[in-house]
């Protein structure tokens, strides 16, 4: 008896391959990928094979057959953190979804999945995407949802928007598997669960890289307790407070923040090695988290290989879709969806006979 063919997928705007890794863990097989950043593409190639192109997607004019098209068009044009970009660059980033839609139109997969920041789902560009999809691929039913990675076993509170299109039926979105809203009552995966076994002092091996902060920076770190932030620094060591913060009495509570051991991390961004950029101080050590710790908080396994400089690898880690979240979406939504498609195809063939 012949073995069933593996379900295949194309990953556009693939980055280092967080989505691809999750989908592979769910039993699907990547056949093609596009990623413009050369170092992210090299990371993808190292882990998944040579089927990735490091070209602008605008220059890609054909795609192989696949059961799924997935991907995350750049989010900087929609994210609040990207609003300091000039209008022209934001507009071009915002419109890259057009090339995703072009790929779906050419491939006609059973389903497609787009990942982006939640703001995308409220944007004029998403409304334009829906109008274009209704006109160009009317056979697809489209729905969207914001999911929090912590609800699905990722040790990080990371809210992402997902757009699911299907022409073979429509399943339910996955329900939380962790946290108080889960059916099982499984607790959140915490920072301690993810990184508690790593050496407290960075070894400078296997991405567990330390930094060389100035003595003044270390004193600032010491002034911030577990779960604290820059306001604790202002209270405990006002003499060390930078002038830019002295004149700003309000603002985000995550800047210069320290993680909690027994909670999920907050969103891991591309500059997690800079405490002034967010809540990136280690829960108890007087240092920012290392690349290895950030990768684990993103749910990457230790045997995943990242290519590039420290800055380039940090960018890849921070931009990635957590593989565990991708795996849940693949296992609970897309694999059942494609399986039901095959079942209906067999029933149609039997009826025709």
C-alpha positions as CSV (number, residue, x, y, z in Angstrom):
1,X,0.0,0.0,0.0
2,X,1.5,3.4,-1.0
3,X,2.3,5.8,1.7
4,X,0.2,9.1,1.5
5,X,2.1,12.0,0.0
6,X,3.5,14.5,2.5
7,X,1.6,17.8,2.5
8,X,3.9,20.5,1.1
9,X,4.2,24.2,1.6
10,X,5.8,27.4,0.4
11,X,7.2,30.0,2.9
12,X,7.3,33.6,1.6
13,X,9.1,36.3,3.6
14,X,10.5,33.2,5.4
15,X,13.1,34.9,7.7
16,X,15.2,32.4,9.6
17,X,12.4,29.8,9.3
18,X,10.3,30.0,12.5
19,X,7.1,29.2,10.6
20,X,8.8,26.5,8.5
21,X,10.2,24.8,11.6
22,X,6.8,24.7,13.3
23,X,5.2,23.3,10.1
24,X,8.0,20.7,9.7
25,X,7.5,19.6,13.3
26,X,3.8,19.1,12.4
27,X,4.8,16.8,9.5
28,X,4.6,19.1,6.5
29,X,7.3,19.5,4.0
30,X,8.8,22.8,2.7
31,X,9.4,22.8,-1.1
32,X,10.2,26.5,-1.7
33,X,11.0,29.7,0.3
34,X,11.8,33.3,-0.4
35,X,13.8,35.6,2.0
36,X,15.5,38.8,0.9
37,X,17.9,39.1,3.8
38,X,21.0,37.1,2.9
39,X,21.9,36.0,6.4
40,X,18.4,34.9,7.3
41,X,18.3,33.0,4.0
42,X,21.6,31.3,4.9
43,X,20.1,30.3,8.3
44,X,17.1,28.9,6.5
45,X,19.2,27.0,4.0
46,X,21.4,25.5,6.8
47,X,18.4,24.2,8.6
48,X,16.0,23.2,5.8
49,X,17.8,22.9,2.5
50,X,18.7,24.8,-0.6
51,X,15.1,25.5,-1.8
52,X,15.3,29.1,-0.5
53,X,15.9,32.1,-2.8
54,X,17.5,35.2,-1.3
55,X,15.9,37.5,-3.8
56,X,13.3,40.3,-3.6
57,X,9.9,38.6,-3.9
58,X,9.1,41.1,-6.7
59,X,11.7,39.3,-8.9
60,X,10.2,35.8,-8.3
61,X,7.8,35.0,-11.2
62,X,7.0,31.4,-10.7
63,X,6.3,29.0,-7.8
64,X,6.2,25.3,-7.5
65,X,2.9,23.4,-6.7
66,X,2.2,23.1,-3.0
67,X,-0.7,22.4,-0.6
68,X,-0.1,25.6,1.4
69,X,1.4,29.0,1.0
70,X,2.5,30.6,4.3
71,X,4.5,33.7,5.2
72,X,4.9,36.9,7.1
73,X,5.1,40.0,5.0
74,X,7.3,42.7,6.7
75,X,5.5,44.2,9.7
76,X,7.5,47.3,10.2
77,X,5.1,49.4,8.2
78,X,2.3,48.5,10.6
79,X,4.0,48.1,13.9
80,X,4.0,51.2,16.3
81,X,7.8,50.6,16.5
82,X,8.1,51.3,12.8
83,X,6.3,54.6,12.6
84,X,9.4,56.6,12.6
85,X,10.2,55.3,9.1
86,X,9.7,57.7,6.2
87,X,6.3,57.6,4.5
88,X,7.7,56.1,1.2
89,X,9.4,53.1,2.8
90,X,6.4,52.4,5.0
91,X,4.1,52.4,2.0
92,X,6.3,49.9,0.1
93,X,6.5,47.6,3.1
94,X,2.8,47.8,3.7
95,X,2.1,46.7,0.1
96,X,4.2,43.6,0.0
97,X,1.1,41.5,0.8
98,X,0.4,41.9,-3.0
99,X,3.1,39.5,-3.8
100,X,1.9,37.0,-1.3
101,X,-1.6,37.2,-3.0
102,X,0.1,36.8,-6.4
103,X,1.7,33.6,-5.2
104,X,-1.6,32.3,-4.0
105,X,-3.2,33.2,-7.2
106,X,-0.6,31.3,-9.2
107,X,-0.3,28.2,-6.9
108,X,-3.9,27.9,-5.9
109,X,-3.1,25.9,-2.7
110,X,-5.7,24.3,-0.5
111,X,-5.1,27.0,2.1
112,X,-2.8,30.0,2.9
113,X,-1.7,31.6,6.1
114,X,-0.4,35.1,6.7
115,X,1.3,36.2,9.9
116,X,1.8,39.9,10.9
117,X,1.4,42.3,13.8
118,X,-2.1,42.7,15.2
119,X,-2.3,46.2,13.8
120,X,-2.2,44.9,10.2
121,X,-5.7,43.4,10.8
122,X,-7.1,46.9,11.4
123,X,-5.2,48.6,8.6
124,X,-6.4,50.1,5.3
125,X,-4.0,47.7,3.6
126,X,-5.7,44.6,5.1
127,X,-9.0,46.0,3.8
128,X,-7.3,46.3,0.4
129,X,-6.1,42.8,0.7
130,X,-9.6,41.5,1.4
131,X,-11.0,43.4,-1.6
132,X,-8.3,42.1,-3.8
133,X,-8.7,38.5,-2.6
134,X,-12.4,38.6,-3.2
135,X,-11.8,39.7,-6.7
136,X,-8.8,37.5,-7.7
137,X,-9.2,34.4,-5.6
138,X,-13.0,34.4,-4.8
139,X,-13.1,30.6,-4.1
140,X,-11.2,31.2,-0.8
141,X,-13.0,31.9,2.4
142,X,-10.9,34.2,4.6
143,X,-10.9,34.8,8.3
144,X,-8.4,36.4,10.8
145,X,-7.5,36.1,14.4
146,X,-5.1,37.6,17.0
147,X,-3.3,34.8,19.0
148,X,-1.0,35.1,22.0
149,X,1.9,32.8,21.8
150,X,1.9,32.2,25.6
151,X,-1.6,30.6,25.3
152,X,0.0,27.8,23.2
153,X,3.1,26.8,25.1
154,X,5.5,29.5,24.1
155,X,7.4,31.1,27.1
156,X,6.6,34.6,25.8
157,X,3.5,36.9,25.7
158,X,3.6,37.7,22.0
159,X,0.4,38.8,20.2
160,X,0.4,38.2,16.5
161,X,-2.2,38.5,13.8
162,X,-3.0,35.6,11.5
163,X,-5.0,35.5,8.3
164,X,-6.3,32.1,7.1
165,X,-7.7,31.5,3.7
166,X,-9.2,28.2,2.6
167,X,-11.0,26.8,-0.4
168,X,-11.5,23.4,1.1
169,X,-13.6,24.2,4.2
170,X,-12.9,26.1,7.4
171,X,-12.0,24.6,10.8
172,X,-12.1,26.3,14.1
173,X,-9.1,28.3,15.2
174,X,-7.0,26.6,17.9
175,X,-8.1,27.1,21.5
176,X,-5.6,28.0,24.2
177,X,-3.6,25.0,25.5
178,X,-1.9,26.9,28.4
179,X,-3.0,29.4,31.0
180,X,-6.2,30.1,32.8
181,X,-8.3,30.2,29.6
182,X,-7.2,26.7,28.5
183,X,-9.5,23.8,28.8
184,X,-6.9,21.7,30.6
185,X,-5.6,24.3,33.0
186,X,-2.0,23.7,31.9
187,X,0.1,26.5,33.3
188,X,1.9,29.0,31.1
189,X,5.5,28.0,30.2
190,X,7.7,30.4,32.2
191,X,11.0,32.0,31.8
192,X,12.3,29.6,34.4
193,X,11.0,26.6,32.4
194,X,12.8,27.9,29.3
195,X,16.2,29.2,30.5
196,X,16.5,28.1,34.2
197,X,19.0,25.4,33.4
198,X,21.4,27.6,31.5
199,X,24.6,28.8,33.2
200,X,24.0,32.1,35.0
201,X,27.3,33.4,33.7
202,X,27.3,33.3,29.9
203,X,29.8,30.8,28.4
204,X,30.2,32.6,25.1
205,X,29.5,29.3,23.3
206,X,26.4,28.1,21.5
207,X,24.8,31.6,21.4
208,X,25.1,32.0,25.2
209,X,27.0,35.2,24.6
210,X,27.7,37.7,27.2
211,X,28.3,41.5,26.9
212,X,30.9,43.8,28.5
213,X,28.8,46.6,30.0
214,X,30.3,49.5,31.7
215,X,30.5,49.5,35.5
216,X,27.8,52.3,35.5
217,X,25.5,50.0,33.5
218,X,26.0,47.2,35.9
219,X,25.0,49.5,38.8
220,X,21.9,50.4,36.9
221,X,21.0,46.8,36.4
222,X,21.4,46.2,40.2
223,X,18.9,48.9,41.0
224,X,16.1,47.1,39.1
225,X,14.4,44.2,41.0
226,X,12.8,41.2,39.4
227,X,9.8,42.5,37.5
228,X,11.0,46.1,37.9
229,X,11.8,48.7,35.3
230,X,13.2,52.2,34.7
231,X,11.0,53.7,37.4
232,X,12.7,51.5,40.0
233,X,16.0,52.8,38.7
234,X,14.7,56.4,39.2
235,X,13.6,55.6,42.7
236,X,16.6,53.5,43.9
237,X,19.5,55.2,42.1
238,X,18.4,58.6,40.7
239,X,22.0,59.5,40.4
240,X,22.3,56.9,37.6
241,X,19.2,58.0,35.7
242,X,20.0,59.2,32.1
243,X,18.9,62.7,31.4
244,X,16.4,61.6,28.7
245,X,14.5,59.6,31.4
246,X,14.8,62.4,34.1
247,X,12.7,64.6,31.9
248,X,10.2,61.9,31.0
249,X,8.0,61.0,34.0
250,X,5.6,58.7,32.1
251,X,5.9,56.2,29.3
252,X,6.3,52.5,28.8
253,X,6.9,50.4,31.9
254,X,8.9,47.8,30.0
255,X,12.0,50.0,29.2
256,X,15.0,48.8,31.3
257,X,12.7,46.1,32.6
258,X,13.7,42.9,34.3
259,X,11.9,39.6,33.5
260,X,10.0,37.5,36.1
261,X,11.2,34.0,36.6
262,X,7.8,32.5,37.0
263,X,5.9,34.3,34.2
264,X,6.3,34.2,30.4
265,X,8.6,36.8,28.9
266,X,7.2,39.8,27.1
267,X,7.8,40.1,23.3
268,X,11.4,39.3,22.3
269,X,12.4,42.0,19.8
270,X,15.4,42.3,17.5
271,X,17.5,44.3,20.0
272,X,16.8,42.2,23.1
273,X,20.5,42.6,24.1
274,X,19.8,46.3,24.9
275,X,17.9,46.7,28.2
276,X,17.0,50.3,27.2
277,X,14.8,48.8,24.4
278,X,12.4,46.8,26.6
279,X,12.0,44.2,29.3
280,X,15.2,42.3,28.5
281,X,17.1,42.1,31.8
282,X,17.7,38.5,33.2
283,X,15.4,37.7,36.1
284,X,18.2,37.6,38.6
285,X,21.6,38.2,36.9
286,X,22.8,41.7,36.3
287,X,22.9,41.5,32.6
288,X,20.6,41.4,29.5
289,X,19.5,38.1,28.2
290,X,21.8,36.2,25.9
291,X,21.0,35.1,22.3
292,X,20.6,31.6,23.5
293,X,18.1,32.7,26.1
294,X,16.2,34.8,23.6
295,X,16.1,31.9,21.1
296,X,14.7,29.6,23.8
297,X,12.1,32.2,24.8
298,X,11.1,32.2,21.1
299,X,10.8,28.3,21.4
300,X,13.7,27.6,19.1
301,X,15.4,24.3,20.0
302,X,19.1,24.4,20.9
303,X,20.1,22.4,17.7
304,X,18.7,25.1,15.4
305,X,21.7,26.8,13.7
306,X,21.7,30.6,13.2
307,X,24.1,32.1,10.7
308,X,25.6,35.6,10.8
309,X,27.0,38.2,13.2
310,X,25.6,38.7,16.7
311,X,23.4,41.6,15.4
312,X,22.2,39.7,12.4
313,X,21.3,36.6,14.5
314,X,19.5,38.8,17.1
315,X,17.5,40.3,14.2
316,X,16.6,36.8,13.0
317,X,15.5,35.7,16.5
318,X,13.4,38.7,17.2
319,X,11.7,38.7,13.8
320,X,10.8,35.0,13.9
321,X,7.4,33.4,14.4
322,X,7.7,31.2,17.5
323,X,8.0,27.7,16.1
324,X,5.8,26.3,18.8
325,X,3.0,28.6,17.9
326,X,3.5,27.7,14.2
327,X,3.3,24.0,15.1
328,X,0.0,24.4,16.9
329,X,-1.5,26.2,13.9
330,X,-0.3,23.5,11.6
331,X,-1.4,20.6,13.7
332,X,-4.8,21.9,14.8
333,X,-5.9,23.9,11.8
334,X,-4.0,23.2,8.5
335,X,-3.2,19.5,8.7
336,X,-6.9,18.6,9.5
337,X,-8.0,21.0,6.8
338,X,-5.9,19.4,4.1
339,X,-6.8,15.9,5.3
340,X,-10.5,16.7,5.0
341,X,-9.7,18.0,1.5
342,X,-8.2,14.6,0.5
343,X,-11.1,12.8,2.0
344,X,-13.6,14.9,0.0
345,X,-11.5,14.3,-3.1
346,X,-11.7,10.5,-2.7
347,X,-15.4,10.7,-2.0
348,X,-15.9,12.7,-5.2
349,X,-13.8,10.3,-7.2
350,X,-15.8,7.3,-5.8
351,X,-19.1,9.0,-6.6
352,X,-17.9,9.7,-10.2
353,X,-17.0,6.0,-10.6
